[in-house]
């Protein structure tokens, strides 16, 4: 079964980067649960993002053509990130064509 990982990059009011990850089966319809992470420290000698994983709301993607679609987000960023990011039916361009599973 094909699996999708969708990453959304955001910047807060201070210009600090944040990111939210959704993953699910390519065949999943409806809202996908998302997780928020603090940005990894590029000069750190360890991987520090695993400890920062927190629930962050939902994301829905709808494909309208092989390389385009719409994205709806209902993010509620957890501490220490604080904030919401809600968008409805934002047009998106998909970097790789949507694959459909064959029976």
N, C-alpha and C positions, 0 to 999 in steps of 0.2 A: 504494500500500500504506500502510495506517495505521501510524504509528509511535508508540510510547509512551515517555514520559520519567517516571521515578518518582524522586522525591526523598525521602530519609529524613533527618530532622533529629534529631540526638543532642546530648546535653550530657554533658561529661566530669565527673569527680569534683570538679573545681574550678568547675563551672558554665559552662565555656567551650563555646560552640556549635560543632558540627561538622556536616557534611552529606555524604551519599553519594548519588551519582547512578547510576541504571541506565537504559539505553535499549535498545530493540530493537523489532522488529516486533510489532504487536498479536497476530499469530498465533504468535509464539514461545512454545513450551512449555519447561518445565524451568528451569534456573538461568540467570539473566542476569548477565553480568559487571558489576561495579560499580567506580566511581572515587570517590576521596575528594578533597576540596578543602579548603584552609584558607578560613575565612570572609573575605569581601572586607572591606577596611578602608573603612568608610563615609565617612571624611573624606579618603581618598586621592584624588588627581587622576588616577588611572589605574586600569585594570582589572587587578587583581593575582592573580586566581585561576587563570588559564591556566597559569602556571608552577608551580602547586602540585598539578596533577593527578597522582594516583598510583593504581595498582591497589589495590582494597580488598575483594576477595572476591566473593561472589555473593548474589543475591536471587532468590527464587522467589515469584511471585504466582499464586494459584489463585482464579478467580472462581466463586462458588457461587450467585450471583443477580445481577441487573442492577446492584445497588448495594452488594453485599457480597462478601467473599472472605476469604482467608487469606494471610498473608505469612510467609515463612520467610527469615531472614537468617543469613549466615555472614560477617560483616564482620571483617576484620583491618586495623585502621587503621594506615597507614604513618607513619613519622617525619615531622614532630615530634608527631603526634597520639597515637600509641601506644594500643593497647587492642583489645579484641575486643567484638563485639556479636552474640551468637548467640541467635536466637529461633526457635521451631518452631510453625508453624500459628497465628500470632496473628490473631484476628479483626480485620478492617478494614472500615470504611465507605468506599465509593467516592464521591467528590464528583460525578462525572458518570457516567451509565450506561455500561456496557461496550458498545462498538459491535462488531457482527460484520460482517465484510467480505462484500459481495455478489459473487458470481462475475461 
